Amino acid sequence: MGNKPQQANTSDVIQVRYDKLAALREAGRDPFVITTSDRDVYTETVKNNFEEYENKDVCVAGRIMSKRGKGKVSFLDLHDKTGKIQIFAKFDDLGEEEYAFLKKWDIGDIVEVKGFVFKTQMGEISIHAKAVRLLSKSLKPLPEKYHGLTNTDLRYRQRYVDLIMNPEVKDTFVKRSKIIASIRRFLDAQDFIEVETPMLVANAGGAAARPFITHSNALDEDFKLRISLELYLKRLIVGGLERVYEIGRVFRNEGVDTRHNPEFTLMELYQAYTDYNGMMELTESLYRHVAQEVLGTTKITYNGVEMDLGKPFERISMLDAVKKYAGVDFNDIQTDDEAKAIAKEKHVEFEDRHKKGDILSLFFEEFAEEHLIQPTFVIDHPIEISPLTKKKPEDPNYVERFEFFMNGWEMANAYSELNDPIDQRERFKAQEALLAQGDEEANTTDEDFLNALEIGMAPTGGIGFGIDRMVMLLTDSPAIRDVLLFPTMKSLDK
């Protein structure tokens, strides 16, 4: 085969690029043997500090995104991670051989340019090329410039092309990184320590979700991918670490929509010697800190709606929210049968196994959630839907729990953590009964976790934050796939 690359069944445009690569290799100019670049500055640094760089020699590197000109003068737009800059190249400066190679460059090629900084007659900051080098050959053309990459499915599958063609996409993911870094700074300053806990677990507890199941060949044993971070982090509270958090991927074998992906980023934190009130204070402070640090304001706009993180967050009980938005007072409902009767009357779907507390939660989801646009803590959930939470001392049918809502979405979920091992065992038993009745999202008994609680866990507040939804809100992104670099997609050959 020699040096000439072979490419079967390609379009004429692609074949031309392969032919160009073959010619480069024949001429001893194979770009793929180059291992590094002499780049010493980014394009935006030059443009933002023109007075400092004017007439100075620089070396830039990046991808060619446009080319124009004719004869002995060429203009190229070179893009790097910070932005773009115009390259001005002349036959007289580069010489016949080098200029001939430059003229054969394609849009998408990755190049290095050495030259001096100047401003054109049109006032555009540019680099006057004195030496050029092709670092990597683009063998497939990018999408047509003016239409860009607009096919949404293709954008998610080929995120690398999406990032090249759509600068606002890159901005979203830069912001995502800054948001996570800001969260870490906030928690580290509050004396929390970041930890890592297992992803492969024998018992996937801590949330109501169906797990993925996998198999360990070495141990000849089935494992599950974790659905939450909770039970291991609580073990560390038992161990005396007192303030711990983890930011990591969790996996739930369930539907895909604009707010759900089978793998997503969750942050959970646990703090000894506090309760859900302490978690509310922390949530308000954290959200304000991140918005101010990353966006420079505590007022954010999502889909044209302004939300103010600077004001005290509203607090409302689930009972009061249902009373306010559904017109039903569950304080007046005494039995499960009465709850089911009112559900039928209001056309709220439920299952036979559901109790009064489950139906209250269904009413909340049906009638109240969509109204919770401004930052709101919904507090005091029914015990039936909160198997790991402390009961309210004055009313054991309800627990010390809150969900944090913005834009009608649940953004966080927090408890005064249940630390009574006897009560916890009873709750696990109730979950096992639900599992037997066909509830695939029910928890199973975790004996090692119960053993940890029997060793003794301090009163503790805990919370889980959906990082992806937080990023969606702070970047005004319409779907979770827009804030996941590589969202889960169905295979094209299925």
C-alpha positions, 0 to 999 in steps of 0.5 A: 500500500505504501504511504498512500491512504486508502478510503473506499466509498467516499465522496469526491470531496473527501477523496480530494482531501485524502489525495492531498494527504498522500501528496503531503506524505510524498513530499515528506510533509506528513502532518501526523508525524508532528508531535507538538507546537511552538504556540506561545499565546492564545488568540483572545490574549492577542486581541485583548492586549493589542497595544502590548502585542502590536508588531511583536512576533507570536506563534498561534495554533488552531483550526482553520474555519474560513479562507479567502483571497486570491493570487498571492494574498490569502486571509484565513480565520484561525480558531483556538479554544479562546476565540479566533484571529485573522491570518494574513499570508503573502506569497512574498513573505512565505516563498513559492513552496510554502505559499503553495502548500498553504493554498492547499489547506482546507477548512478544518485543518489544524495549523501553526502560524508564526508572525507579527501582530498588526491591524489591517486597513479595515481595523481588524487585529491580525497576524502577518504570517512569516512561517506556517505549518500544517499540524493535522489534516482534516480528512472530512469536511465540516458542516456548511458554514452558514447552516452549521450543525443544526441536526439536534440528534447529530449534534449530540452524537458528534459533540466534537463537531458541535463544539467546533461549529457552535461557540455557544455550546463551548461556552455552556460547557466552560460554564459547567466546569466553572459551576462545579469548581465554584461549588467545590470552593464554597464547600471547601470553605465550609470545612467539608471534605470531598470523598469518593464512594463505590459505583459498583454496589451490592445494594443500590439504595438511597433513592427510588429508582430502578438500577442497572445490573452488571456482573463481576467475573472475578468475584462471580457475583452480580453488582448494581450501579449506584443510584445515589451516593447516600448510604456510603456517605452516611457510613462516613458520618458514622466514622466521624468525618462529620462534613463530607460531599461527593460529586459523581455519576449515578445511574438509573435504568429509567426514561430519557427526556428533557430532564432525565438521562440514565447517567447523570451528575449528582452531588450529595453532602452530609453534615453532622449535628444539624438538620434539614433547616441547616440544609436549607440555609446551606442551599440558599447560600450555595446557590447565591454563591455560585450564581454570583461567582459564575454569572456575576448576578443573583438574578437568572433568566431561564426561557425568558423567565427571571428568577431571583436567588437574592431574595429569601427562598419561599418555604411551604409545606407539601400539605399547604402547597396541595391545599393552595394549588389543588384546593384539597386539604389532606388534613381533612382526609383520615384514611387511605380509602378517602384519599383514593376517593378524592384522587378518583374525583380529581382524576389523579392516577394511583396504584392499589398499594398507594397510601394517603401519603403517596396520594398526597405526593401525587397531588403535589406533582399533579397540581403544585410543582409547575407553579413553583418558579421562584426558589421554593423549599417544599417541606415536611413530606409524608413518611410513605415516600421518605424511607430514610428520613427522621419523623417530625416529633409532633406528627409521625405521619410526616418527616423532616424533609424538603425538596428545593424547586425552581422553574417548576423543577425539583433541584435538590432533596434534603432530610434530617437523616434517620439515625435510629437503626430500629426505625430504619429496619422497619422502614426497610421492611416496608420497602421490601413489602413494596418490592414484593408488590411489584415496585421496582424502585423500592429499596432493599434492606442493607444490613451493613448500613444498619450495622453502621447505624447501630454503631451510632450516627450523630444527628445529621442533615443531608442533601442531594443536588442535581448538578445537571439541572443546576447547569441547565438553569444557570446556562439557559439550556433547554434540555439535559442533553445540552449540558451533558457532553456525551448524552446517552443515545440509542445506537444507530444500528438498532 
